[in-house]
Amino acid sequence: MFMQKAVEIKSAEELAAMRRAGSVTADILAHLKGIVAPGMTTGDIDKVAREELKKRGAKPAFLNYHGFPAVICLSINEEVVHGIPSPKRVLKDGDVLGLDFGCVIDRFYGDSAVTVGVGAISPEAARLLRVTRESLEKGIAAVKNGARIGDVGAAVQAHAEAAGYGVVREFVGHGIGRALHEEPPIPNYGKPGAGPRLKTGMTIAIEPMVTLGSYEVETLADGWTAVTKDRKLSAHFEHTVAVTEDGAEILTLPSAA
């Protein structure tokens, strides 16, 4: 959804701009991850994200995007994605919190997500987070010039489903650059050797959304928050990457990395 029609190949200068946007995105996300604690509200985190964007001279990628009212998506437990921050949503010990965040630097976008535990979480939740993060890593490892989009989705799907988890179909990764969502869609499921080929200079966001139960989701009455239909836990990890001749360059790494 919300895709442009053309697949864009970025120049060296454009990739340099995307590295800057990705690094700022990652730095802010790392800061937000570090402050998550029981007793905070999701509204508190959105406020800090706004302050960090201002400090770095960056623009929010999500604020007012198709009407989204915040600078970050914060999704708790069974919420898969697009959770709206609120001063009334208090984080509790044992929650899992997905932080999906992006920014704009010099007209280019960065987009990344992590899911973290709030305080002490259950072994079941910790395993879900680990496997989802590994699924992202498997997807990134499948990226190279000439690979197929189906290779990426198949790598994500195989790892998550081997652990007994569901892989969300309704929301997928995407191209990214001067727009937050560009062509092509990057599903988290698929068949090896299927789909369009990846080409050097393409920039894509890979973002597995993995659940403890069924992959089916539904959207709440706010029109944004997507939850698992069976109300089981979900996790979400994402990186923006550039396709290279022999692999992928992760663009959303903290500047200290």
Backbone as JSON, one array per atom type, in Angstrom:
{
  "sequence": "MFMQKAVEIKSAEELAAMRRAGSVTADILAHLKGIVAPGMTTGDIDKVAREELKKRGAKPAFLNYHGFPAVICLSINEEVVHGIPSPKRVLKDGDVLGLDFGCVIDRFYGDSAVTVGVGAISPEAARLLRVTRESLEKGIAAVKNGARIGDVGAAVQAHAEAAGYGVVREFVGHGIGRALHEEPPIPNYGKPGAGPRLKTGMTIAIEPMVTLGSYEVETLADGWTAVTKDRKLSAHFEHTVAVTEDGAEILTLPSAA",
  "N": [[0.84, -1.19, 0.0], [0.32, 2.35, -0.51], [2.36, 2.72, -2.38], [4.84, 3.91, -4.7], [5.13, 4.03, -8.32], [7.48, 3.5, -9.74], [10.6, 1.75, -9.54], [13.35, 2.88, -7.85], [16.78, 3.47, -8.5], [19.48, 4.27, -6.56], [21.92, 6.88, -6.66], [25.46, 7.29, -5.93], [25.69, 9.63, -4.41], [23.09, 9.92, -3.47], [22.84, 7.61, -1.95], [24.67, 8.22, 0.05], [23.3, 10.28, 1.33], [21.15, 8.82, 2.28], [22.45, 7.18, 4.09], [23.06, 9.04, 6.07], [20.48, 9.79, 6.93], [19.61, 7.29, 7.82], [21.43, 6.76, 9.89], [20.84, 8.76, 11.78], [18.2, 8.08, 12.34], [18.67, 5.55, 13.53], [20.26, 6.27, 15.73], [18.49, 7.81, 17.3], [16.5, 5.92, 17.75], [17.95, 4.02, 19.23], [18.44, 5.52, 21.52], [15.81, 5.89, 22.48], [15.07, 3.24, 22.94], [16.71, 2.73, 25.09], [15.57, 4.16, 27.19], [13.17, 3.0, 27.84], [10.94, 1.85, 30.28], [9.16, 0.33, 33.03], [6.19, 2.03, 34.06], [6.51, 4.33, 32.55], [4.77, 6.25, 30.06], [3.47, 5.66, 26.76], [3.12, 8.04, 25.52], [5.07, 9.6, 26.75], [7.4, 8.6, 25.55], [7.04, 9.3, 22.88], [7.19, 12.06, 23.17], [9.9, 12.4, 23.92], [11.09, 11.44, 21.59], [10.35, 13.44, 19.77], [11.8, 15.57, 20.82], [14.42, 14.65, 20.42], [14.55, 14.52, 17.63], [14.38, 17.25, 17.04], [16.76, 18.18, 18.21], [18.64, 17.12, 16.46], [18.09, 18.3, 14.08], [16.35, 17.04, 12.35], [13.53, 15.85, 10.44], [10.34, 14.44, 11.28], [9.38, 11.25, 10.06], [6.92, 10.01, 10.2], [4.89, 11.62, 11.31], [1.75, 12.96, 10.71], [1.61, 11.49, 8.4], [-0.46, 10.24, 6.1], [-2.28, 11.01, 7.97], [-1.38, 10.07, 10.46], [-0.93, 10.57, 13.94], [1.45, 11.01, 15.44], [5.07, 10.93, 16.11], [6.25, 8.51, 16.24], [5.6, 5.02, 16.05], [4.18, 3.03, 18.52], [3.81, -0.03, 19.8], [2.14, -2.33, 21.77], [2.51, -5.53, 23.2], [0.05, -7.55, 22.01], [-0.36, -5.85, 19.95], [0.5, -5.28, 16.69], [1.58, -3.4, 14.88], [1.75, 0.16, 14.19], [0.76, 1.34, 16.51], [-0.63, 3.97, 18.42], [0.92, 6.52, 20.23], [0.18, 7.5, 23.63], [-0.63, 9.49, 26.47], [-2.03, 8.07, 28.28], [-1.42, 5.42, 28.09], [0.2, 3.25, 29.93], [3.29, 1.71, 30.49], [3.95, -1.59, 31.55], [5.65, -3.84, 33.78], [6.94, -6.65, 32.18], [5.63, -6.29, 29.77], [5.89, -6.29, 26.15], [7.31, -4.09, 23.83], [6.96, -2.6, 20.74], [8.91, -0.46, 18.81], [8.68, 1.64, 16.23], [10.18, 3.66, 13.94], [11.05, 6.62, 12.11], [12.93, 9.05, 10.17], [13.59, 12.15, 8.41], [16.22, 13.36, 6.54], [17.84, 15.8, 4.71], [15.97, 15.43, 2.66], [15.78, 12.69, 2.35], [14.75, 9.46, 3.52], [14.93, 7.53, 6.55], [14.21, 4.39, 8.11], [13.28, 2.28, 10.7], [12.92, -0.41, 13.09], [12.48, -1.82, 16.35], [11.81, -4.32, 18.82], [11.29, -4.42, 22.25], [11.75, -5.65, 25.6], [9.86, -4.74, 28.48], [11.04, -4.07, 31.51], [11.25, -7.1, 33.32], [10.73, -9.82, 31.25], [8.81, -12.65, 30.05], [10.21, -15.97, 29.41], [9.06, -17.01, 27.1], [8.25, -14.7, 25.69], [10.76, -13.5, 25.36], [12.01, -15.34, 23.68], [10.43, -15.06, 21.36], [11.09, -12.43, 20.6], [13.83, -12.77, 20.08], [13.84, -14.64, 17.94], [12.42, -13.24, 15.99], [14.12, -11.06, 15.52], [16.31, -12.5, 14.53], [15.09, -13.49, 12.23], [14.85, -11.18, 10.69], [17.59, -10.76, 10.27], [18.17, -13.02, 8.72], [16.67, -12.42, 6.45], [18.0, -10.1, 5.54], [20.47, -11.23, 4.95], [19.89, -12.59, 2.64], [19.86, -10.74, 0.67], [21.18, -9.43, -2.29], [22.72, -8.25, -5.32], [20.83, -9.25, -8.06], [19.46, -11.23, -6.7], [16.21, -12.53, -5.84], [13.12, -11.0, -4.83], [11.45, -12.8, -3.6], [13.32, -14.51, -2.44], [14.18, -13.14, -0.2], [11.83, -12.88, 1.37], [11.24, -15.61, 1.71], [13.39, -16.46, 3.26], [13.0, -15.08, 5.67], [10.47, -16.08, 6.41], [10.91, -18.88, 6.6], [12.63, -19.11, 8.81], [11.16, -18.01, 10.94], [8.8, -19.57, 10.94], [9.84, -22.09, 11.38], [10.34, -21.96, 14.04], [7.87, -22.15, 15.04], [6.15, -20.0, 14.8], [3.86, -17.39, 13.65], [3.81, -15.53, 10.57], [3.18, -12.33, 9.71], [1.05, -11.37, 7.08], [-0.36, -9.19, 6.1], [0.94, -6.76, 6.35], [3.89, -5.41, 4.95], [7.41, -5.14, 4.02], [9.21, -2.54, 2.16], [10.23, -0.47, -0.64], [12.32, 2.44, -0.26], [13.28, 5.87, 0.05], [13.38, 8.91, -1.32], [10.78, 9.02, -0.66], [8.75, 7.69, 1.97], [7.49, 5.24, 1.53], [8.2, 3.37, -1.17], [8.25, 1.64, -4.36], [9.89, -1.57, -4.49], [7.23, -3.65, -3.04], [8.15, -5.6, -0.17], [7.59, -8.54, 0.85], [7.29, -10.56, 3.85], [7.28, -13.21, 3.47], [7.34, -15.91, 1.1], [8.52, -17.47, -1.98], [11.6, -19.04, -2.78], [13.5, -17.75, -5.47], [11.38, -16.5, -6.7], [9.52, -13.63, -7.87], [10.39, -10.1, -8.51], [13.73, -9.07, -9.48], [16.37, -8.03, -7.31], [18.42, -5.12, -7.49], [21.65, -3.62, -7.67], [22.0, -0.66, -5.83], [19.36, -0.29, -5.24], [17.2, 0.59, -2.55], [15.8, -0.67, 0.33], [13.33, -1.44, 2.84], [13.28, -3.89, 5.19], [11.11, -5.75, 7.15], [10.2, -7.86, 9.34], [7.23, -9.02, 10.9], [6.19, -10.85, 13.46], [4.39, -13.46, 15.07], [3.14, -15.04, 18.1], [1.1, -16.77, 17.62], [-1.51, -17.16, 15.35], [-1.1, -15.69, 12.08], [-2.94, -13.83, 11.39], [-4.42, -10.58, 11.4], [-6.1, -7.64, 12.71], [-7.55, -4.37, 12.46], [-7.89, -1.85, 14.91], [-10.5, 0.29, 16.31], [-9.45, 2.86, 16.2], [-8.45, 3.17, 13.72], [-5.82, 2.78, 13.06], [-4.14, 1.12, 14.8], [-2.93, -2.07, 14.55], [-3.71, -5.35, 15.47], [-3.08, -8.71, 16.66], [-5.39, -11.19, 15.67], [-5.94, -13.3, 17.39], [-5.05, -12.26, 19.68], [-2.52, -12.8, 20.66], [1.0, -12.45, 21.5], [3.12, -10.2, 19.61], [5.98, -9.38, 17.58], [8.32, -7.04, 16.13], [10.79, -6.14, 13.89], [13.07, -4.07, 12.09], [15.11, -2.94, 9.37], [16.57, -0.47, 7.25], [18.04, -1.06, 4.17], [20.68, -1.1, 1.7], [21.02, -2.44, -1.54], [23.78, -4.23, -2.65], [26.5, -5.35, -4.81], [27.27, -7.84, -3.79], [25.82, -8.32, -1.49], [24.13, -6.86, 1.33], [24.01, -3.53, 2.49], [23.54, -2.3, 5.63], [21.7, 0.46, 6.42], [20.59, 1.68, 8.59], [22.14, 1.87, 11.07], [23.46, 2.69, 14.29], [25.43, 5.69, 14.73], [27.75, 5.26, 16.18], [28.31, 2.64, 15.69]],
  "CA": [[0.0, 0.0, 0.0], [1.02, 3.63, -0.57], [3.59, 2.53, -3.12], [5.04, 4.6, -5.94], [5.09, 3.09, -9.43], [8.8, 3.18, -10.29], [11.68, 1.33, -8.64], [14.44, 3.84, -8.0], [18.17, 3.09, -8.23], [20.1, 5.45, -5.97], [23.3, 7.21, -7.0], [26.37, 7.31, -4.78], [25.35, 10.79, -3.58], [21.82, 9.63, -2.81], [23.11, 6.62, -0.9], [25.32, 8.93, 1.15], [22.23, 10.98, 2.06], [20.37, 7.81, 3.0], [23.24, 6.77, 5.25], [22.88, 10.06, 7.11], [19.12, 9.63, 7.48], [19.56, 6.02, 8.54], [22.21, 6.86, 11.11], [20.08, 9.56, 12.74], [17.09, 7.22, 12.75], [19.18, 4.52, 14.43], [20.71, 6.9, 16.98], [17.32, 8.17, 18.09], [15.84, 4.68, 18.17], [18.76, 3.44, 20.31], [18.19, 6.33, 22.72], [14.46, 5.58, 22.96], [15.12, 1.88, 23.48], [17.39, 2.78, 26.38], [14.79, 4.79, 28.26], [11.92, 2.26, 28.09], [10.9, 1.3, 31.63], [7.81, 0.29, 33.62], [5.71, 3.29, 34.61], [6.47, 5.34, 31.5], [3.68, 6.13, 29.1], [3.92, 5.74, 25.36], [3.19, 9.46, 25.22], [6.39, 10.06, 27.2], [8.4, 8.21, 24.57], [6.81, 10.15, 21.72], [7.71, 13.39, 23.5], [11.36, 12.35, 23.84], [11.43, 11.29, 20.17], [10.22, 14.76, 19.17], [12.93, 16.37, 21.29], [15.63, 14.16, 19.78], [14.5, 14.97, 16.24], [14.7, 18.69, 17.02], [18.2, 18.33, 18.52], [19.44, 16.7, 15.32], [17.66, 19.0, 12.88], [15.69, 16.08, 11.47], [12.08, 15.9, 10.38], [9.72, 13.13, 11.52], [8.87, 10.57, 8.86], [5.57, 9.46, 10.37], [3.9, 12.6, 11.77], [0.78, 13.39, 9.69], [1.65, 10.63, 7.21], [-1.83, 9.72, 5.96], [-3.03, 11.37, 9.17], [-0.87, 9.49, 11.71], [-0.81, 11.73, 14.82], [2.63, 10.98, 16.3], [6.32, 10.79, 15.37], [6.71, 7.14, 16.38], [4.58, 4.0, 16.32], [4.53, 2.27, 19.72], [2.83, -1.12, 19.8], [2.34, -3.11, 23.0], [2.04, -6.91, 23.31], [-0.62, -8.12, 20.84], [-0.37, -4.85, 18.89], [1.53, -5.67, 15.71], [2.2, -2.22, 14.29], [0.96, 1.39, 14.07], [0.19, 1.79, 17.77], [-0.57, 5.43, 18.6], [1.32, 6.9, 21.58], [-0.84, 8.17, 24.44], [-0.27, 9.7, 27.87], [-2.83, 7.15, 29.1], [-0.92, 4.05, 27.95], [1.32, 3.08, 30.87], [4.03, 0.47, 30.3], [4.0, -2.43, 32.75], [6.67, -4.88, 33.82], [6.54, -7.84, 31.45], [5.16, -5.95, 28.43], [6.85, -6.12, 25.05], [7.0, -2.83, 23.16], [7.55, -2.37, 19.43], [9.2, 0.94, 18.48], [8.86, 1.8, 14.79], [10.54, 5.07, 13.88], [11.77, 7.07, 10.92], [13.14, 10.49, 10.07], [13.98, 12.67, 7.1], [17.41, 14.22, 6.51], [18.17, 16.18, 3.33], [14.9, 14.92, 1.78], [15.79, 11.23, 2.28], [14.13, 8.81, 4.67], [15.4, 6.32, 7.24], [13.07, 3.7, 8.74], [13.79, 1.14, 11.45], [12.07, -0.82, 14.21], [12.93, -2.84, 17.29], [10.88, -4.66, 19.89], [12.06, -4.57, 23.49], [11.02, -6.02, 26.8], [9.7, -3.71, 29.52], [11.39, -4.76, 32.75], [11.5, -8.54, 33.16], [9.72, -10.45, 30.41], [8.78, -14.11, 30.14], [11.06, -16.67, 28.44], [8.31, -17.12, 25.84], [8.36, -13.42, 25.0], [12.16, -13.3, 24.98], [12.29, -16.18, 22.51], [9.77, -14.44, 20.22], [11.9, -11.29, 20.18], [15.08, -13.25, 19.49], [13.59, -15.27, 16.64], [12.03, -12.2, 15.04], [15.35, -10.36, 15.15], [17.06, -13.41, 13.66], [14.39, -13.55, 10.94], [15.32, -10.0, 9.95], [18.97, -11.01, 9.85], [18.11, -13.99, 7.61], [16.21, -11.7, 5.27], [19.09, -9.24, 5.07], [21.52, -12.09, 4.39], [19.45, -13.06, 1.32], [19.9, -9.61, -0.25], [22.35, -9.13, -3.12], [22.38, -7.97, -6.7], [20.38, -10.42, -8.8], [18.56, -12.08, -5.9], [14.79, -12.26, -6.03], [12.4, -10.56, -3.63], [10.97, -14.02, -2.94], [14.4, -15.09, -1.64], [14.19, -12.43, 1.08], [10.65, -13.3, 2.12], [11.35, -17.02, 2.05], [14.36, -16.59, 4.35], [12.31, -14.62, 6.87], [9.37, -17.01, 6.72], [11.42, -20.19, 7.0], [13.2, -19.07, 10.16], [10.09, -17.77, 11.92], [7.86, -20.69, 11.0], [10.55, -23.22, 11.98], [10.22, -21.79, 15.5], [6.47, -22.34, 15.4], [5.5, -18.7, 14.86], [3.16, -16.89, 12.48], [4.41, -14.4, 9.88], [2.09, -11.46, 9.26], [0.98, -11.16, 5.63], [-1.07, -7.97, 5.72], [1.9, -5.65, 6.29], [5.13, -5.88, 4.33], [8.44, -4.15, 3.83], [8.97, -1.64, 1.04], [11.28, 0.42, -1.07], [12.4, 3.67, 0.53], [14.26, 6.81, -0.49], [12.8, 10.24, -1.17], [9.48, 8.78, -0.06], [8.8, 6.65, 3.0], [7.11, 3.99, 0.89], [8.41, 3.3, -2.61], [8.32, 0.3, -4.89], [8.88, -2.61, -4.55], [6.87, -4.28, -1.77], [9.07, -6.65, 0.29], [6.86, -9.4, 1.79], [8.06, -11.38, 4.8], [6.98, -14.6, 3.1], [7.51, -16.07, -0.34], [9.2, -18.65, -2.51], [12.91, -18.75, -3.36], [13.53, -17.64, -6.93], [10.18, -15.85, -7.21], [9.42, -12.19, -7.73], [11.35, -9.26, -9.22], [15.12, -9.14, -9.04], [17.0, -6.89, -6.64], [19.52, -4.56, -8.28], [22.55, -2.74, -6.94], [21.52, 0.71, -5.73], [18.02, -0.25, -4.66], [17.16, 0.71, -1.09], [14.56, -1.31, 0.79], [13.13, -1.68, 4.27], [12.85, -5.26, 5.49], [10.53, -5.6, 8.49], [9.38, -8.99, 9.8], [6.28, -8.94, 12.0], [6.07, -12.27, 13.79], [3.43, -13.63, 16.17], [3.15, -16.31, 18.83], [0.01, -17.63, 17.15], [-1.91, -16.97, 13.96], [-0.6, -14.48, 11.43], [-4.06, -12.95, 11.05], [-4.48, -9.35, 12.16], [-7.22, -6.76, 12.46], [-7.28, -2.99, 12.86], [-8.8, -1.37, 15.94], [-11.42, 1.38, 15.95], [-8.73, 4.11, 15.95], [-8.1, 3.2, 12.32], [-4.38, 2.61, 12.89], [-3.49, 0.06, 15.56], [-3.18, -3.44, 14.08], [-3.5, -6.33, 16.54], [-3.31, -10.1, 16.27], [-6.79, -11.57, 15.89], [-6.04, -14.17, 18.56], [-4.53, -11.46, 20.79], [-1.23, -13.3, 21.14], [2.09, -11.49, 21.36], [3.74, -9.96, 18.32], [7.24, -8.63, 17.6], [8.58, -6.33, 14.87], [12.13, -5.6, 13.72], [13.2, -3.5, 10.73], [16.26, -2.15, 8.95], [16.69, 0.02, 5.88], [19.29, -1.59, 3.6], [20.98, -0.86, 0.29], [21.46, -3.63, -2.27], [25.11, -4.12, -3.26], [26.81, -6.45, -5.73], [27.43, -9.14, -3.14], [25.15, -8.4, -0.2], [23.32, -5.71, 1.72], [24.57, -2.59, 3.43], [22.51, -1.81, 6.55], [21.81, 1.92, 6.5], [20.05, 2.15, 9.88], [22.98, 1.49, 12.19], [23.87, 3.88, 15.04], [26.67, 6.3, 14.24], [28.89, 4.7, 16.91], [28.51, 1.23, 15.32]],
  "C": [[0.87, 1.24, 0.0], [2.33, 3.54, -1.34], [3.65, 3.46, -4.35], [5.18, 3.57, -7.06], [6.47, 2.64, -9.87], [9.76, 2.72, -9.2], [12.87, 2.25, -8.89], [15.78, 3.2, -7.66], [18.88, 4.34, -7.74], [21.55, 5.61, -6.46], [24.16, 7.15, -5.74], [26.04, 8.46, -3.84], [24.04, 10.54, -2.82], [21.99, 8.59, -1.71], [23.79, 7.26, 0.3], [24.28, 9.68, 1.99], [21.39, 9.99, 2.85], [21.12, 7.25, 4.19], [23.08, 7.76, 6.39], [21.5, 9.93, 7.75], [19.01, 8.36, 8.3], [20.29, 6.08, 9.86], [21.47, 7.66, 12.17], [18.88, 8.76, 13.25], [17.55, 6.2, 13.8], [19.62, 5.1, 15.77], [19.53, 7.23, 17.88], [16.62, 6.92, 18.61], [16.61, 4.01, 19.31], [18.54, 4.2, 21.61], [16.83, 5.98, 23.31], [14.41, 4.19, 23.58], [15.72, 1.88, 24.88], [16.59, 3.38, 27.51], [13.52, 4.03, 28.6], [11.98, 1.62, 29.48], [9.45, 1.24, 32.11], [7.45, 1.64, 34.22], [5.7, 4.44, 33.62], [5.17, 5.19, 30.71], [4.25, 6.16, 27.69], [3.95, 7.2, 24.91], [4.52, 10.07, 25.65], [7.45, 9.79, 26.13], [8.27, 9.04, 23.3], [7.37, 11.55, 21.96], [9.23, 13.43, 23.4], [11.8, 12.23, 22.38], [11.36, 12.64, 19.46], [11.41, 15.65, 19.56], [14.23, 15.96, 20.59], [15.68, 14.55, 18.3], [14.91, 16.44, 16.13], [16.18, 18.92, 17.26], [19.06, 18.08, 17.29], [19.04, 17.39, 14.01], [16.99, 18.1, 11.86], [14.18, 16.27, 11.5], [11.5, 14.51, 10.65], [9.18, 12.54, 10.23], [7.4, 10.22, 8.98], [4.5, 10.51, 10.69], [3.07, 13.12, 10.6], [0.85, 12.58, 8.4], [0.3, 9.9, 7.12], [-2.64, 9.94, 7.24], [-2.52, 10.78, 10.47], [-0.49, 10.63, 12.66], [0.45, 11.82, 15.68], [3.89, 10.81, 15.45], [6.87, 9.36, 15.43], [5.5, 6.23, 16.58], [5.05, 3.16, 17.51], [3.44, 1.24, 19.96], [3.14, -2.09, 20.93], [1.72, -4.5, 22.87], [1.39, -7.43, 22.04], [-0.75, -7.1, 19.7], [0.81, -5.11, 17.96], [2.31, -4.46, 15.23], [1.21, -1.06, 14.34], [0.24, 1.79, 15.36], [0.4, 3.28, 17.98], [-0.15, 5.75, 20.04], [0.23, 7.68, 22.31], [-0.33, 8.37, 25.86], [-1.04, 8.78, 28.81], [-2.34, 5.71, 29.01], [0.34, 3.88, 28.79], [1.98, 1.72, 30.64], [4.14, -0.28, 31.63], [5.14, -3.43, 32.63], [6.15, -6.12, 33.11], [5.96, -7.57, 30.07], [6.28, -6.12, 27.41], [6.37, -4.92, 24.23], [7.73, -2.75, 21.83], [7.71, -0.88, 19.19], [9.54, 1.02, 17.01], [9.03, 3.28, 14.53], [11.26, 5.4, 12.58], [11.96, 8.57, 10.96], [13.58, 10.84, 8.66], [15.16, 13.61, 7.29], [17.72, 14.53, 5.05], [17.25, 15.5, 2.32], [14.89, 13.4, 1.64], [15.36, 10.63, 3.62], [14.99, 7.68, 5.23], [14.22, 5.71, 7.98], [13.6, 2.45, 9.42], [12.84, 0.82, 12.59], [12.79, -1.85, 15.06], [11.78, -3.15, 18.24], [11.69, -4.99, 21.13], [11.14, -5.04, 24.62], [10.97, -4.85, 27.77], [9.95, -4.41, 30.86], [11.72, -6.21, 32.46], [10.37, -9.16, 32.35], [9.84, -11.97, 30.49], [9.75, -14.73, 29.15], [10.37, -16.81, 27.08], [8.41, -15.83, 25.03], [9.78, -13.17, 24.52], [12.52, -14.12, 23.75], [11.65, -15.58, 21.25], [10.6, -13.27, 19.7], [13.18, -11.75, 19.5], [14.86, -13.82, 18.09], [13.2, -14.23, 15.59], [13.24, -11.4, 14.59], [16.2, -11.22, 14.22], [16.42, -13.52, 12.29], [14.75, -12.35, 10.07], [16.73, -10.23, 9.43], [19.03, -12.0, 8.68], [17.65, -13.31, 6.32], [17.29, -10.82, 4.68], [20.18, -10.06, 4.4], [21.17, -12.6, 2.99], [19.54, -11.97, 0.26], [21.24, -9.55, -0.98], [21.87, -8.83, -4.52], [21.99, -9.26, -7.42], [19.49, -11.37, -8.02], [17.12, -11.66, -6.18], [14.17, -11.8, -4.71], [11.85, -11.77, -2.87], [12.04, -14.68, -2.09], [14.43, -14.45, -0.25], [13.03, -12.89, 1.95], [10.73, -14.74, 2.57], [12.31, -17.24, 3.22], [13.75, -16.18, 5.68], [11.3, -15.67, 7.33], [9.89, -18.34, 7.24], [11.92, -20.17, 8.44], [12.1, -18.9, 11.21], [9.17, -18.98, 12.06], [8.53, -21.95, 11.56], [10.49, -23.16, 13.5], [8.78, -21.93, 15.97], [5.65, -21.06, 15.42], [4.75, -18.39, 13.56], [3.87, -15.68, 11.9], [3.29, -13.56, 9.26], [2.18, -11.23, 7.75], [0.48, -9.77, 5.26], [-0.15, -6.76, 5.6], [3.24, -6.18, 5.82], [6.17, -4.76, 4.34], [8.24, -3.41, 2.51], [10.26, -0.98, 0.59], [11.21, 1.71, -0.28], [13.46, 4.56, -0.09], [13.8, 8.23, -0.25], [11.37, 10.18, -0.64], [9.63, 7.67, 0.97], [8.47, 5.29, 2.42], [7.27, 4.12, -0.62], [8.24, 1.85, -3.05], [9.73, -0.26, -4.66], [8.4, -3.01, -3.16], [7.85, -5.41, -1.44], [8.33, -7.53, 1.3], [7.81, -10.18, 2.69], [7.76, -12.86, 4.63], [7.18, -14.71, 1.6], [8.22, -17.35, -0.7], [10.56, -18.26, -3.07], [12.83, -18.71, -4.88], [12.32, -16.96, -7.54], [10.26, -14.34, -7.04], [10.48, -11.43, -8.51], [12.76, -9.41, -8.65], [15.51, -7.85, -8.29], [18.19, -6.43, -7.48], [20.36, -3.64, -7.4], [22.04, -1.3, -6.99], [20.09, 0.83, -5.28], [18.14, -0.1, -3.15], [15.79, 0.25, -0.62], [14.53, -1.39, 2.31], [12.56, -3.08, 4.44], [12.34, -5.25, 6.92], [9.62, -6.76, 8.87], [8.48, -8.59, 10.97], [5.83, -10.37, 12.29], [5.21, -12.42, 15.03], [3.59, -14.99, 16.85], [2.1, -17.28, 18.32], [-0.26, -17.45, 15.68], [-1.32, -15.69, 13.39], [-1.72, -13.48, 11.12], [-4.12, -11.74, 11.98], [-5.77, -8.61, 11.85], [-6.87, -5.38, 12.98], [-8.34, -2.51, 13.84], [-9.59, -0.15, 15.47], [-10.7, 2.7, 15.7], [-8.29, 4.25, 14.5], [-6.64, 2.98, 12.02], [-3.85, 1.32, 13.54], [-3.91, -1.32, 15.05], [-2.82, -4.41, 15.19], [-3.66, -7.74, 15.98], [-4.76, -10.47, 16.58], [-6.94, -12.45, 17.12], [-5.48, -13.52, 19.82], [-3.27, -12.05, 21.43], [-0.13, -12.31, 20.8], [2.61, -11.4, 19.93], [5.05, -9.21, 18.53], [7.55, -8.12, 16.2], [10.0, -5.78, 14.9], [12.29, -5.14, 12.28], [14.54, -2.8, 10.57], [16.03, -1.64, 7.53], [18.04, -0.45, 5.35], [19.43, -1.15, 2.15], [21.47, -2.16, -0.33], [22.82, -3.34, -2.9], [25.35, -5.34, -4.15], [26.79, -7.8, -5.03], [26.75, -9.23, -1.78], [24.28, -7.19, 0.05], [24.13, -4.84, 2.66], [23.43, -2.08, 4.33], [22.73, -0.31, 6.76], [21.36, 2.46, 7.84], [20.84, 1.55, 11.03], [23.37, 2.76, 12.94], [25.22, 4.39, 14.58], [27.89, 5.76, 14.94], [29.21, 3.29, 16.47], [29.6, 1.1, 14.27]]
}
